[in-house]
Amino acid sequence: MPSEDTPRLRLRGFTGGYFGQPVVRDLDLEVPAGGVVALLGANGAGKTTTLETIAGLNKPLGGTIEFDGEEISGRPTHLLARAGLSLVPENRALFNGLTVREHLRLAGGDQALPESDLLEMLPELEKCMGRKAGVLSGGEQQMLAVGRALVGRPRLLLVDEMSLGLAPIIVERLLPILRRVATDMGTGVLFVEQHVPLALKVADHAYVLSHGRLVIEGAAEEMSKQQELLRSSYLGDEATDAVRRQPARSGAANEGK
């Protein structure tokens, strides 16, 4: 068993991509047990590639991936799932012809989270248990995708774009679930999110990628106070460096907000 100080997830010098071409380069990242970490950046920054490679859908091109202190680089997805790593993909990957209850039963296994505990975290699923996934609203489908990942009691949860295609009011109800999962279950959570202010409210720590490289990382609360730095990070490394070289201007801008 890992020690209490061992991160749920640790990337060191991680490089990921497709057909030998890197998309993410030399990334160092950690997710503690019971912690929530946001992975931010513009479209094409390499966020989804990172999550998919951690989950075993792609083979890493370099560096190491450790899960509870054990090297897992290149391990098949089904073995990682059995070990307690769950991915909620961007497209949700639901079976339209199966009901909500059938999805949860298939994912649960012998040590499934009791239905009552799951519905306490996702109460809006209760009215949907007998409905097929194909007739659910976008918000209900996303709740099902999260519920399916949680029913197996994951030690590490990866969530890719929970807010995709959803109204802001639904996103505000969904994202705090990640905090509760971390607190109540001791799960390490790494999530990708485009709604940056909401993401930083939920997360403990955040990493920002630009063009496949890490440009900012730090405590989410502190990062939320540096809006100009965050905006520049989405424009690329040069813009980020320019803002970093002007701390007085950045601080004055924050004081006026």
Residue pairs with C-beta under 8 A, 6 or more apart in sequence:
2 68
2 69
2 70
3 69
4 33
6 33
6 68
6 69
7 30
7 31
7 32
7 33
7 66
7 69
7 188
8 31
8 32
8 33
8 35
8 67
8 68
8 155
8 156
8 187
8 188
9 29
9 30
9 31
9 54
9 65
9 66
9 67
9 156
9 188
9 190
10 29
10 30
10 31
10 64
10 65
10 66
10 69
11 27
11 28
11 29
11 30
11 50
11 54
11 63
11 64
11 65
11 66
12 28
12 63
12 64
12 66
13 26
13 27
13 28
13 62
13 63
13 64
14 24
14 26
14 27
14 28
14 29
14 50
14 53
14 60
14 62
14 63
14 64
14 65
15 22
15 24
15 25
15 26
15 27
15 60
15 61
15 62
15 63
16 22
16 23
16 24
16 46
16 49
16 50
16 53
16 58
16 60
16 61
17 23
17 24
17 49
17 58
17 61
18 49
18 58
20 61
22 61
22 62
22 212
23 46
23 49
23 212
24 46
24 49
24 50
24 53
24 209
24 212
24 213
25 212
25 213
26 62
26 63
26 213
26 214
27 50
27 63
27 207
27 209
27 213
27 214
28 214
29 37
29 39
29 50
29 190
29 207
29 214
29 217
30 37
31 37
31 156
31 188
31 189
31 190
32 188
33 155
33 186
33 187
33 188
34 182
34 183
34 186
34 187
34 188
35 182
35 188
35 189
35 204
35 205
36 178
36 179
36 182
36 189
36 191
36 202
36 203
36 204
36 205
37 188
37 189
37 190
37 191
37 203
37 204
37 205
37 206
37 207
38 191
38 192
38 193
38 199
38 200
38 202
38 203
38 205
38 206
38 207
38 220
39 47
39 50
39 51
39 190
39 191
39 192
39 206
39 207
39 209
40 47
40 192
40 193
40 196
40 199
40 206
40 207
40 208
40 209
40 230
41 47
41 208
41 209
41 210
41 233
41 234
42 210
42 234
44 211
45 209
45 210
45 211
45 212
46 209
46 211
46 212
47 160
47 192
47 209
48 90
48 160
48 161
48 192
49 58
50 209
51 87
51 158
51 160
51 190
51 192
52 58
52 87
52 89
52 160
53 59
53 60
53 65
54 65
54 85
54 158
54 190
55 77
55 80
55 85
55 87
55 158
56 72
56 74
56 75
56 76
56 77
56 79
56 80
57 77
57 87
59 73
59 74
60 73
60 74
63 73
64 71
64 73
65 71
65 72
65 73
66 72
67 80
67 83
67 85
67 155
67 156
68 155
72 80
72 83
72 85
81 152
83 155
84 152
84 153
84 154
84 155
84 156
85 154
85 155
85 156
85 158
86 149
86 150
86 152
86 154
86 156
86 157
86 158
87 149
87 158
87 159
87 160
88 145
88 146
88 148
88 149
88 157
88 158
88 159
88 160
88 162
89 145
89 160
90 160
90 161
90 164
92 141
92 142
92 144
92 145
93 145
94 103
94 133
94 134
94 141
94 144
94 145
94 148
95 103
95 133
96 132
96 133
96 134
97 132
97 133
97 134
98 106
98 132
98 133
99 129
99 130
99 131
99 132
99 133
100 125
100 128
100 129
100 130
100 131
100 133
100 136
100 144
100 147
101 129
101 130
103 133
103 144
103 147
103 148
104 112
104 115
104 118
104 147
104 148
104 151
105 112
107 148
107 149
107 151
107 152
108 151
108 152
109 152
111 152
111 153
112 151
112 152
112 153
113 150
113 151
113 152
113 153
118 125
118 147
118 150
118 151
119 125
119 126
121 150
121 177
121 180
121 181
121 184
122 143
122 146
122 147
122 150
122 177
124 139
124 140
124 143
125 140
125 143
125 144
125 147
128 136
128 140
128 144
133 141
133 144
136 144
138 165
138 166
138 170
139 166
139 167
139 170
139 173
139 174
142 162
142 166
142 170
142 174
143 174
146 159
146 162
146 174
146 177
149 157
149 159
150 157
150 181
150 185
153 185
154 185
154 187
155 186
155 187
155 188
156 187
156 188
156 189
156 190
157 178
157 181
157 187
157 188
157 189
157 190
157 191
158 190
158 191
159 178
159 189
159 190
159 191
159 192
160 191
160 192
161 192
161 193
161 194
162 171
162 174
162 175
162 178
162 191
162 193
163 171
163 174
163 175
163 193
163 194
163 195
163 198
164 194
166 174
168 195
171 195
171 198
172 198
175 193
175 195
175 198
175 199
175 201
175 202
176 202
178 189
178 191
178 202
179 202
181 187
181 189
182 188
182 189
191 199
191 203
193 199
196 230
197 224
199 206
199 220
200 206
200 220
200 221
200 223
200 224
201 220
201 224
202 220
203 220
204 219
204 220
205 217
205 218
205 219
205 220
206 216
206 217
206 218
206 219
206 220
206 223
207 214
207 216
207 217
208 214
208 215
208 216
208 217
208 230
208 233
208 234
209 215
210 233
210 234
210 235
210 236
210 237
210 240
211 236
211 237
213 237
215 233
215 237
215 240
216 223
216 229
216 230
216 233
216 240
223 229
223 230
225 254
226 250
226 254
227 253
227 254
227 257
228 243
228 249
228 250
228 253
228 254
229 240
229 243
229 244
229 250
232 239
232 240
232 242
232 243
233 239
233 240
243 249
243 250
